[in-house]
């Protein structure tokens, strides 16, 4: 059905929701249908009540639903929203995203005009709860903030976009469901900062034959809470990036190739990669010796990302090759699905 379902995934969001929902309620709308879906992902605060009170008192035309997803994880919450959505386009708005008043209108018009676009991302502008850290601009993309394309065009094709404020065609999820797709990345769970689910869905969307685009007309403010604006949190983020990198590298490899790497190696594939990564980490140590607590040191972040990658390699061990096998199977299933639809 033509329209946009705005899905807001929440975890202990009672304090952040009022501003976010106020911006959603005040969206400009030229006549298309839309709804707001709140997914309470195992919160232990008043998220559900706050959302209900605000949306119940909004304009009569504002359609909303509230669901509880008891299984922690952003991917689980997004799926709950998708399964209960009504319209063709799904806009995933984080609980700390304040969308400009024309955001939903621009998103709808863009996807209506361009059937090749599977995912559309926008521009997040940081709003700081307290003081902006000196290092922030260098690493702003890590916080879903900033430009997502080097092109100066209003609308430009890109490899991936961050998940804050991105819009996905519902038929992508429906097609993936039809072939039994299972995400390899559960994404963030509470204080577990392993991420990558946004990038994973971008890769899979390209497997399906769609393209990823960025629009610099889609603008939103992204709240940067004081508790995350510190170097220690950024180090934890990079550790999580390292863990998810293994899966994303596999998707990237299989995007270009239809063969599983490491077939001719003397040692198990995971072990060969582990030794290679361990050597890289050891070579980095002289650059960070006595500097692990130095704020703004990029090598320190690389070190923590490598630690995360090595941890995930150890944890996977013999399952590492299976990741590539699953992705290859996914590509084959998608191809067969396309052929069957022709």
C-alpha positions in Angstrom: 0.0 0.0 0.0 1.3 3.4 -0.9 2.6 5.4 2.0 5.4 5.4 4.7 5.5 3.5 8.0 7.9 5.3 10.4 9.4 2.8 12.7 10.9 4.1 16.0 12.9 1.4 17.8 13.3 2.2 21.5 15.3 1.0 24.4 14.7 2.9 27.7 13.7 5.9 25.6 11.3 7.7 27.9 13.4 10.9 28.1 14.4 11.0 24.4 11.0 10.3 22.9 9.1 13.5 23.4 11.4 15.6 21.1 11.6 12.9 18.5 7.8 12.3 18.4 7.2 16.1 18.3 9.2 16.3 15.1 7.3 13.3 13.6 3.9 14.6 14.5 4.7 18.0 12.8 5.9 16.5 9.4 4.6 18.3 6.3 2.4 15.9 4.3 1.0 16.6 0.8 -1.6 13.8 1.0 0.1 10.4 1.1 -0.7 7.9 3.9 1.7 7.4 6.8 1.8 5.9 10.3 4.1 5.8 13.3 5.1 2.5 14.8 6.8 2.4 18.2 8.8 -0.8 19.1 9.6 -1.0 22.7 12.7 -3.3 22.8 12.8 -4.7 26.3 12.8 -1.3 28.0 12.6 -1.1 31.8 11.5 2.5 32.0 8.3 4.3 30.9 8.9 4.2 27.2 5.6 2.6 26.4 3.5 5.0 28.5 5.4 8.1 27.3 4.8 7.1 23.6 1.2 6.3 24.2 0.4 9.6 26.0 2.1 11.8 23.4 0.7 10.0 20.3 -2.8 9.7 21.8 -3.0 13.4 22.2 -1.6 14.2 18.8 -3.7 15.2 15.7 -6.5 12.8 15.0 -4.9 12.1 11.6 -1.8 10.7 13.2 -2.0 6.9 13.0 0.2 5.0 15.5 0.8 1.5 16.9 2.9 0.4 19.8 4.5 -3.0 20.1 6.8 -4.7 22.6 9.7 -6.8 21.3 11.0 -8.8 24.3 14.1 -10.1 22.5 16.9 -7.6 22.8 18.7 -6.4 19.7 18.1 -3.6 17.2 17.6 -6.0 14.3 14.9 -7.8 16.3 13.1 -4.5 17.0 13.3 -3.4 13.3 11.9 -6.7 12.2 9.0 -6.4 14.7 8.2 -3.0 13.1 8.4 -4.3 9.6 6.1 -7.2 10.3 3.5 -4.9 11.7 3.8 -2.1 9.1 1.1 -1.2 6.6 2.9 0.8 3.9 5.4 0.3 1.1 8.2 2.4 2.5 9.8 1.9 5.9 11.5 4.9 7.5 13.7 3.8 10.5 13.9 6.8 12.8 16.1 6.3 15.9 14.7 7.5 19.2 17.1 10.4 19.2 16.5 11.6 15.6 14.7 14.9 15.0 13.6 14.8 11.4 13.2 18.1 9.5 9.6 18.9 8.8 9.8 17.9 5.1 11.9 14.7 5.7 9.0 12.2 5.2 7.7 14.1 2.2 11.1 14.1 0.4 11.7 10.5 1.2 8.3 9.5 -0.2 8.7 11.6 -3.4 12.2 10.3 -4.0 11.3 6.6 -3.8 8.2 7.1 -5.9 10.2 8.6 -8.7 13.1 6.1 -8.6 12.2 2.4 -8.5 15.8 1.4 -8.6 16.5 2.8 -5.2 16.2 0.2 -2.5 17.6 2.2 0.5 17.8 5.9 0.9 19.9 7.7 3.5 20.0 11.2 4.8 22.3 13.8 6.5 22.5 13.7 10.3 23.5 16.9 12.1 24.9 16.4 15.6 23.2 18.2 18.5 25.2 18.0 21.7 23.7 17.5 25.1 26.9 19.0 26.6 30.2 20.1 25.1 31.3 18.9 21.7 34.5 16.8 22.0 37.6 18.0 20.0 37.9 14.7 18.2 34.3 14.4 17.2 34.4 15.8 13.6 37.1 13.2 12.6 34.9 10.3 13.8 31.4 11.7 13.3 30.4 9.0 10.8 30.8 6.5 13.7 27.9 8.2 15.3 25.6 8.4 12.2 26.4 12.0 11.6 27.6 13.8 8.5 27.7 13.6 4.7 27.5 10.1 3.3 28.7 10.8 -0.3 31.6 12.8 -1.9 29.2 13.8 -4.6 27.8 17.4 -4.6 24.6 16.2 -6.3 21.3 16.4 -4.3 20.9 12.7 -4.9 23.9 10.3 -5.3 24.5 6.6 -5.5 26.7 5.2 -2.8 27.9 1.9 -1.3 26.2 2.0 2.1 24.4 4.4 4.4 24.0 4.5 8.1 20.8 3.3 9.6 19.7 6.5 11.4 16.9 7.9 9.3 17.2 5.5 6.4 14.3 4.5 4.3 13.9 0.9 2.9 11.5 -0.5 0.4 9.3 -3.0 2.3 9.4 -5.4 -0.6 13.1 -6.0 0.2 12.3 -7.5 3.5 9.4 -9.4 2.0 11.7 -10.9 -0.7 14.3 -11.8 1.9 11.6 -13.5 4.0 10.5 -15.5 1.0 14.0 -17.2 0.8 14.4 -17.6 4.6 17.1 -15.0 5.0 18.7 -14.9 8.5 20.8 -11.9 9.5 24.3 -12.7 10.5 24.5 -9.6 12.7 22.0 -9.1 15.6 23.3 -5.5 15.9 23.4 -3.6 19.2 21.9 -5.2 22.3 21.8 -2.7 25.2 25.4 -2.1 26.2 26.8 -4.6 23.6 28.1 -2.3 20.9 28.6 -4.8 18.1 27.0 -3.2 15.1 26.9 -3.6 11.3 23.3 -4.5 10.7 22.7 -1.4 8.6 25.6 -2.2 6.3 24.6 -5.8 6.1 21.1 -4.9 4.8 22.7 -2.5 2.3 24.8 -5.4 0.9 21.9 -7.7 0.7 19.8 -5.1 -1.0 22.4 -4.8 -3.7 22.3 -8.6 -4.1 18.6 -8.2 -4.9 19.4 -5.8 -7.7 18.5 -2.5 -6.0 20.8 0.5 -5.4 21.7 2.5 -2.3 21.4 6.3 -2.5 22.1 9.3 -0.3 20.1 12.5 -0.4 21.5 15.7 1.1 18.0 17.1 1.1 17.0 14.6 3.8 18.1 16.4 7.0 17.7 15.5 10.6 19.3 16.4 13.9 20.9 13.6 15.9 21.2 14.0 19.6 24.7 13.2 21.1 24.2 12.4 24.7 26.8 13.3 27.3 27.4 9.6 28.2 28.6 8.8 24.7 30.7 11.8 24.1 33.9 10.4 25.5 37.0 8.6 24.1 36.3 5.4 26.1 32.9 5.0 24.5 34.5 5.5 21.0 37.1 2.8 21.8 34.2 0.4 22.7 32.5 1.3 19.5 35.6 0.4 17.5 35.9 -2.9 19.3 32.4 -3.6 18.2 33.2 -2.5 14.6 36.1 -5.0 14.6 33.8 -7.8 15.6 31.3 -7.0 12.9 34.0 -6.4 10.3 34.5 -10.1 9.7 30.9 -10.5 8.5 30.9 -7.4 6.4 34.1 -8.3 4.7 32.5 -11.6 3.8 29.5 -9.8 2.3 31.9 -7.5 0.4 34.0 -10.4 -0.9 30.9 -12.4 -2.1 29.4 -9.3 -3.7 32.3 -9.5 -6.3 33.0 -13.2 -6.2 31.1 -16.5 -6.3 33.7 -18.6 -4.6 34.7 -19.1 -1.0 38.2 -17.9 -0.3 40.9 -20.0 1.3 40.3 -23.3 -0.5 44.1 -23.8 -1.3 45.4 -22.8 2.1 47.5 -25.3 4.1 45.9 -24.2 7.4 42.2 -23.6 8.2 41.0 -20.4 6.7 40.1 -18.8 10.0 43.5 -19.6 11.5 45.4 -18.1 8.5 43.4 -14.9 8.8 43.9 -14.9 12.6 47.7 -15.1 12.3 47.6 -12.3 9.6 45.5 -10.0 11.9 47.6 -10.9 14.9 50.8 -9.8 13.1 49.2 -6.6 12.1 48.2 -5.9 15.7 51.7 -6.7 17.0 53.2 -4.3 14.4 50.9 -1.6 15.7 52.0 -1.9 19.3 55.2 0.2 19.0 52.9 3.1 17.8 50.6 2.9 20.8 53.0 1.8 23.6 52.2 3.9 26.7 49.5 5.7 24.6 46.5 3.5 25.1 44.7 6.3 27.1 45.8 9.1 24.7 42.7 10.9 23.5 42.6 11.5 19.7 45.1 8.8 18.8 43.8 7.0 15.7 46.1 4.1 16.1 44.5 3.4 19.5 41.1 3.0 17.8 42.7 0.7 15.2 44.1 -1.4 18.0 40.8 -1.9 19.6 39.1 -2.7 16.3 41.8 -5.4 15.7 41.2 -6.8 19.2 37.5 -7.1 18.4 38.2 -8.8 15.1 40.6 -11.3 16.7 38.1 -12.0 19.4 35.4 -12.7 16.9 37.7 -14.9 14.8 38.5 -17.0 17.9 34.9 -17.2 18.8 33.9 -18.4 15.3 36.8 -20.7 14.6 35.5 -23.5 12.4 32.3 -21.5 11.7 34.2 -18.8 9.9 34.1 -20.6 6.5 30.4 -21.3 7.0 29.7 -17.5 6.9 30.9 -17.4 3.3 28.9 -20.5 2.5 25.7 -19.0 3.9 26.2 -15.8 1.9 26.9 -17.8 -1.3 23.7 -19.8 -0.7 21.9 -16.5 -0.2 23.1 -15.2 -3.5 22.0 -18.4 -5.2 18.6 -18.3 -3.6 18.2 -14.6 -4.7 19.2 -15.5 -8.2 16.7 -18.4 -8.4 14.1 -16.2 -6.9 14.6 -13.6 -9.6 14.5 -16.3 -12.3 11.3 -17.7 -10.9 9.8 -14.2 -11.0 10.7 -13.6 -14.6 
